Amino acid sequence: MPATFATGQGEGPKDPGPWADKVLEVMTLPVPKKPCTLCEFWFAVPCLTGVGSFKSVLAKKASFGDKAARAKLNDERTSASRLYSGVPLCCFCSQLVVPDPEEARSPKSAKKGKRTSEPEVTPSKFLMSFLNKDVDD
């Protein structure tokens, strides 16, 4: 579609508008936006529901191959107060940074000398009623 066209009534070129850039200026509300620290996409501030430490974000970026994050993580000038400060994360990135409760209970993450007892799972009587009684275990 041309940017200008003649109406045929002697008025000359006229903008056919409204275009998306003009509509968005009028119809959007001013919402403060910030970037997610991990994915660096911009979100409205209420949508940044996750919080993680800056060190965990740098470690995750370094595991993705980001050389700048690896350099900043190993830099001696980066203070501990900066590394362990909370940074905003979107809900998707927060699940990547925050440790999974299943991983926290896994035996490989348990400290040496301490045993974690897994709760024994037994099926309910209702579920046991569906088992075939003719089959020997």
MIRO-748652 format. One record per residue (C-alpha): z, y, x; residue in three letters. Coordinates in pm, 1 decimal. Layout:
c3, c2, c1, res
Z, Y, X, ala;
...
END
This chain:
c3, c2, c1, res
0.0, 0.0, 0.0, met;
-92.4, 337.5, 147.3, pro;
181.2, 581.7, 237.5, ala;
12.1, 857.2, 34.5, thr;
-238.7, 857.2, -246.1, phe;
-410.0, 1108.9, -470.1, ala;
-307.3, 1121.8, -834.9, thr;
-647.2, 1256.3, -941.2, gly;
-496.2, 1560.4, -1112.1, gln;
-551.9, 1804.4, -826.7, gly;
-196.5, 1774.9, -695.2, glu;
-306.8, 1619.4, -365.2, gly;
-134.3, 1333.8, -181.9, pro;
189.6, 1211.5, -332.0, lys;
448.3, 963.1, -205.6, asp;
444.6, 658.2, -437.0, pro;
814.6, 583.0, -351.3, gly;
1085.6, 487.0, -397.7, pro;
1084.7, 288.7, -75.0, trp;
1366.2, 63.9, 38.1, ala;
1490.8, 305.6, 303.7, asp;
1525.4, 582.5, 46.3, lys;
1678.2, 359.3, -220.9, val;
1939.0, 217.4, 15.3, leu;
2057.6, 563.4, 113.5, glu;
2125.6, 649.5, -248.9, val;
2257.3, 319.7, -384.8, met;
2489.7, 200.1, -109.3, thr;
2851.7, 296.5, -76.5, leu;
2986.3, 404.4, 259.2, pro;
3171.9, 93.5, 375.1, val;
3315.9, 89.8, 726.3, pro;
3154.7, -184.3, 932.7, lys;
3253.5, -353.2, 1257.2, lys;
3092.3, -629.3, 1461.4, pro;
3234.8, -978.6, 1479.2, cys;
3349.4, -1025.7, 1837.3, thr;
3190.8, -1368.7, 1880.5, leu;
2854.0, -1353.3, 1701.5, cys;
2826.8, -971.8, 1726.5, glu;
2680.5, -936.8, 1374.8, phe;
2797.7, -634.3, 1178.7, trp;
3015.0, -696.7, 872.0, phe;
3210.3, -484.2, 630.1, ala;
3568.8, -460.8, 755.1, val;
3716.2, -656.4, 458.9, pro;
3480.2, -946.3, 543.0, cys;
3623.8, -986.2, 894.0, leu;
3901.3, -1218.4, 781.9, thr;
3953.4, -1416.3, 1102.3, gly;
4155.5, -1320.9, 1407.1, val;
4145.0, -1484.5, 1747.5, gly;
4244.6, -1397.2, 2100.5, ser;
3993.2, -1221.5, 2319.8, phe;
4036.0, -1496.9, 2578.5, lys;
3935.9, -1768.0, 2330.5, ser;
3627.5, -1567.8, 2232.8, val;
3530.1, -1522.4, 2598.4, leu;
3586.0, -1893.7, 2664.1, ala;
3365.1, -1987.7, 2367.3, lys;
3091.4, -1746.3, 2479.1, lys;
3114.3, -1886.7, 2833.3, ala;
3076.2, -2239.0, 2693.9, ser;
2757.0, -2117.7, 2521.6, phe;
2625.8, -2002.0, 2861.1, gly;
2699.9, -1628.8, 2847.8, asp;
2730.1, -1521.2, 3213.5, lys;
2882.2, -1182.5, 3131.8, ala;
3161.8, -1347.5, 2933.8, ala;
3228.3, -1592.8, 3217.2, arg;
3246.1, -1303.9, 3465.9, ala;
3482.3, -1106.6, 3243.6, lys;
3700.1, -1414.4, 3191.4, leu;
3730.2, -1471.2, 3567.2, asn;
3768.4, -1103.5, 3655.7, asp;
4108.4, -1025.4, 3807.0, glu;
4104.6, -675.3, 3660.7, arg;
4112.0, -806.0, 3302.4, thr;
4475.9, -773.9, 3203.6, ser;
4671.2, -1038.4, 3016.3, ala;
4747.6, -791.5, 2738.8, ser;
4373.2, -749.1, 2684.6, arg;
4299.5, -1121.8, 2703.3, leu;
4563.3, -1214.3, 2446.9, tyr;
4504.3, -927.7, 2205.2, ser;
4368.7, -1013.6, 1862.5, gly;
4003.8, -944.5, 1788.5, val;
3827.9, -950.1, 1448.5, pro;
3611.1, -1250.2, 1362.2, leu;
3392.5, -1337.8, 1067.5, cys;
3494.9, -1646.2, 871.0, cys;
3228.2, -1863.7, 1034.8, phe;
3321.6, -1770.8, 1391.3, cys;
3692.1, -1805.9, 1320.6, ser;
3642.0, -2177.5, 1259.0, gln;
3477.7, -2205.7, 1601.7, leu;
3757.8, -2028.5, 1786.9, val;
4070.5, -2146.0, 1605.2, val;
4162.5, -2503.0, 1704.5, pro;
4118.8, -2770.8, 1444.9, asp;
4449.3, -2927.3, 1327.2, pro;
4294.4, -3273.0, 1372.0, glu;
4220.0, -3195.2, 1736.7, glu;
4571.0, -3063.8, 1790.3, ala;
4713.3, -3399.3, 1678.2, arg;
4471.7, -3613.0, 1879.4, ser;
4623.9, -3830.5, 2155.5, pro;
4413.2, -3672.0, 2431.2, lys;
4569.6, -3331.7, 2365.1, ser;
4923.4, -3469.8, 2347.9, ala;
5144.0, -3402.9, 2646.9, lys;
5229.6, -3688.8, 2877.7, lys;
5559.1, -3858.4, 2803.0, gly;
5564.8, -3754.9, 2438.1, lys;
5431.4, -3991.0, 2176.4, arg;
5307.3, -3873.8, 1845.1, thr;
5356.3, -4117.0, 1563.7, ser;
5071.6, -4130.9, 1320.1, glu;
5181.4, -4169.0, 959.5, pro;
5094.4, -4508.2, 818.6, glu;
4844.8, -4486.6, 537.5, val;
4885.7, -4740.0, 260.5, thr;
4665.5, -4751.0, -48.2, pro;
4827.2, -4687.0, -381.6, ser;
4886.5, -4959.4, -637.7, lys;
4606.9, -4815.7, -845.5, phe;
4355.6, -4858.0, -561.0, leu;
4490.4, -5204.1, -479.5, met;
4414.8, -5308.8, -838.5, ser;
4041.7, -5276.9, -763.8, phe;
4051.8, -5530.4, -478.2, leu;
3908.4, -5869.0, -550.8, asn;
4195.7, -6114.3, -564.2, lys;
3970.0, -6415.2, -490.7, asp;
3879.9, -6293.6, -141.0, val;
4122.5, -6393.5, 134.2, asp;
4196.2, -6133.3, 400.9, asp;
END
